[in-house]
Amino acid sequence: MAQLADGELAEWETRTGPCHLKTGAIASDGRWAMTVYATVSLPEGKHEAALRALRDTWKADGWQIYADEEQTDRRLLGGEDPEAATHFTLTARKAAPRISMVVNVFEFRRSAAALSSIR
C-alpha cells in the first residue's frame, strides 16, 4: 500500500487474539486472528489517486471490493484477498496528511505466508 501510494508507512501496531467462530466461541484448533493498524503518510491531494490505484490493483488481482465510498469528511476503501483470508480497510480523512489502514487476517495459522505482502 505504501509503495503504491508513494507514501511512508508509519505507526505500525499488531494485535493478535484467538479466532472467534460465527457462534462466538473460540476456535479449539489453535487458529488465531491478527489485526494490524498503520498509517501511510500522504498529502491529502494524493489520497484519491492512491486509493483509486489500489482499488484497481485489488480488482485486477481478483480481490472482492466490499467498500468504496466517499463521505463528507472521509473516503473509505475496503477489500478482501480471498486466497489469504485478509481484509484491508483504508480511510482517508479530509485535511489529514495520511491514510489510516486496518488489516485483518483471519485463521492466522493458514494465512501466515501471505503476511509478507502486507508491508
C-alpha positions as a Markdown table, in Angstrom:
| # | Residue | x | y | z |
|---|---|---|---|---|
| 1 | Met | 0.0 | 0.0 | 0.0 |
| 2 | Ala | 2.7 | 2.5 | 1.0 |
| 3 | Gln | 4.8 | 1.7 | -2.1 |
| 4 | Leu | 1.8 | 2.0 | -4.5 |
| 5 | Ala | 0.7 | 5.3 | -2.9 |
| 6 | Asp | 4.3 | 6.6 | -2.8 |
| 7 | Gly | 3.9 | 7.3 | 0.9 |
| 8 | Glu | 5.7 | 6.3 | 4.1 |
| 9 | Leu | 4.3 | 3.5 | 6.4 |
| 10 | Ala | 4.2 | 4.7 | 10.0 |
| 11 | Glu | 2.6 | 3.9 | 13.4 |
| 12 | Trp | 2.6 | 0.1 | 12.7 |
| 13 | Glu | 0.9 | -1.9 | 15.5 |
| 14 | Thr | -0.1 | -5.6 | 15.5 |
| 15 | Arg | -2.6 | -7.3 | 17.8 |
| 16 | Thr | -3.4 | -11.0 | 17.9 |
| 17 | Gly | -6.1 | -13.0 | 19.6 |
| 18 | Pro | -7.9 | -16.3 | 19.3 |
| 19 | Cys | -10.1 | -16.8 | 16.3 |
| 20 | His | -13.8 | -16.4 | 17.1 |
| 21 | Leu | -16.2 | -18.6 | 15.2 |
| 22 | Lys | -19.5 | -17.3 | 13.9 |
| 23 | Thr | -21.2 | -18.7 | 17.0 |
| 24 | Gly | -19.0 | -16.5 | 19.2 |
| 25 | Ala | -17.0 | -19.5 | 20.5 |
| 26 | Ile | -13.2 | -19.5 | 20.4 |
| 27 | Ala | -11.8 | -22.0 | 17.8 |
| 28 | Ser | -10.4 | -25.0 | 19.6 |
| 29 | Asp | -7.9 | -25.9 | 16.8 |
| 30 | Gly | -5.4 | -23.2 | 17.5 |
| 31 | Arg | -6.4 | -20.6 | 14.9 |
| 32 | Trp | -5.6 | -17.0 | 15.7 |
| 33 | Ala | -6.8 | -13.7 | 14.2 |
| 34 | Met | -4.4 | -10.8 | 13.7 |
| 35 | Thr | -5.2 | -7.1 | 13.2 |
| 36 | Val | -2.6 | -4.6 | 12.0 |
| 37 | Tyr | -3.1 | -0.9 | 12.4 |
| 38 | Ala | -0.9 | 1.5 | 10.5 |
| 39 | Thr | -0.9 | 4.9 | 8.6 |
| 40 | Val | 0.6 | 5.9 | 5.3 |
| 41 | Ser | 1.9 | 9.5 | 5.3 |
| 42 | Leu | 0.5 | 11.1 | 2.2 |
| 43 | Pro | -0.7 | 14.6 | 1.4 |
| 44 | Glu | -4.5 | 15.0 | 1.1 |
| 45 | Gly | -4.1 | 15.9 | -2.6 |
| 46 | Lys | -2.8 | 12.4 | -3.3 |
| 47 | His | -5.4 | 10.4 | -1.4 |
| 48 | Glu | -7.9 | 9.9 | -4.2 |
| 49 | Ala | -5.3 | 8.8 | -6.8 |
| 50 | Ala | -3.7 | 6.4 | -4.3 |
| 51 | Leu | -7.0 | 4.8 | -3.3 |
| 52 | Arg | -8.1 | 4.5 | -6.9 |
| 53 | Ala | -4.8 | 2.8 | -7.9 |
| 54 | Leu | -5.1 | 0.4 | -5.0 |
| 55 | Arg | -8.7 | -0.4 | -5.8 |
| 56 | Asp | -7.8 | -1.1 | -9.4 |
| 57 | Thr | -4.8 | -3.3 | -8.3 |
| 58 | Trp | -7.0 | -5.3 | -6.0 |
| 59 | Lys | -9.7 | -5.8 | -8.7 |
| 60 | Ala | -7.0 | -7.0 | -11.2 |
| 61 | Asp | -5.7 | -9.4 | -8.6 |
| 62 | Gly | -9.2 | -10.9 | -8.1 |
| 63 | Trp | -10.0 | -9.3 | -4.7 |
| 64 | Gln | -13.5 | -8.5 | -3.6 |
| 65 | Ile | -14.1 | -4.8 | -3.0 |
| 66 | Tyr | -16.6 | -4.5 | -0.1 |
| 67 | Ala | -16.4 | -0.8 | 0.5 |
| 68 | Asp | -15.7 | 2.1 | -1.9 |
| 69 | Glu | -17.4 | 5.2 | -0.8 |
| 70 | Glu | -16.8 | 8.9 | -0.3 |
| 71 | Gln | -18.5 | 10.8 | 2.5 |
| 72 | Thr | -18.4 | 14.4 | 3.5 |
| 73 | Asp | -15.4 | 14.1 | 5.7 |
| 74 | Arg | -13.7 | 10.9 | 4.5 |
| 75 | Arg | -13.0 | 8.4 | 1.8 |
| 76 | Leu | -13.3 | 4.7 | 2.6 |
| 77 | Leu | -11.9 | 1.7 | 0.6 |
| 78 | Gly | -12.2 | -1.9 | 1.8 |
| 79 | Gly | -11.1 | -5.1 | 0.0 |
| 80 | Glu | -10.6 | -8.8 | 0.7 |
| 81 | Asp | -8.0 | -11.1 | -0.6 |
| 82 | Pro | -10.0 | -14.3 | -0.8 |
| 83 | Glu | -6.9 | -16.6 | -1.1 |
| 84 | Ala | -5.3 | -15.3 | 2.1 |
| 85 | Ala | -8.4 | -14.6 | 4.2 |
| 86 | Thr | -7.1 | -11.0 | 4.6 |
| 87 | His | -9.3 | -7.9 | 4.8 |
| 88 | Phe | -7.9 | -4.3 | 4.2 |
| 89 | Thr | -9.8 | -1.2 | 5.2 |
| 90 | Leu | -8.4 | 2.2 | 4.3 |
| 91 | Thr | -9.7 | 5.5 | 5.5 |
| 92 | Ala | -8.6 | 8.9 | 4.1 |
| 93 | Arg | -9.9 | 11.8 | 6.2 |
| 94 | Lys | -10.2 | 15.3 | 4.6 |
| 95 | Ala | -7.4 | 17.6 | 5.6 |
| 96 | Ala | -5.3 | 14.8 | 7.1 |
| 97 | Pro | -1.8 | 14.1 | 5.8 |
| 98 | Arg | -2.2 | 10.3 | 6.0 |
| 99 | Ile | -4.4 | 7.3 | 5.1 |
| 100 | Ser | -5.3 | 5.0 | 8.0 |
| 101 | Met | -5.0 | 1.3 | 7.3 |
| 102 | Val | -6.5 | -1.7 | 9.2 |
| 103 | Val | -5.6 | -5.2 | 8.1 |
| 104 | Asn | -7.5 | -8.2 | 9.5 |
| 105 | Val | -6.1 | -11.7 | 9.0 |
| 106 | Phe | -8.4 | -14.4 | 10.0 |
| 107 | Glu | -7.4 | -18.0 | 10.6 |
| 108 | Phe | -3.8 | -16.8 | 11.1 |
| 109 | Arg | -2.2 | -20.3 | 11.1 |
| 110 | Arg | -3.4 | -20.8 | 7.5 |
| 111 | Ser | -2.6 | -17.3 | 6.3 |
| 112 | Ala | 0.9 | -16.6 | 7.8 |
| 113 | Ala | 2.7 | -16.9 | 4.4 |
| 114 | Ala | 0.5 | -14.1 | 3.0 |
| 115 | Leu | 1.7 | -11.6 | 5.6 |
| 116 | Ser | 4.8 | -10.7 | 3.7 |
| 117 | Ser | 2.6 | -8.9 | 1.1 |
| 118 | Ile | 1.1 | -6.5 | 3.7 |
| 119 | Arg | 4.2 | -4.3 | 4.0 |
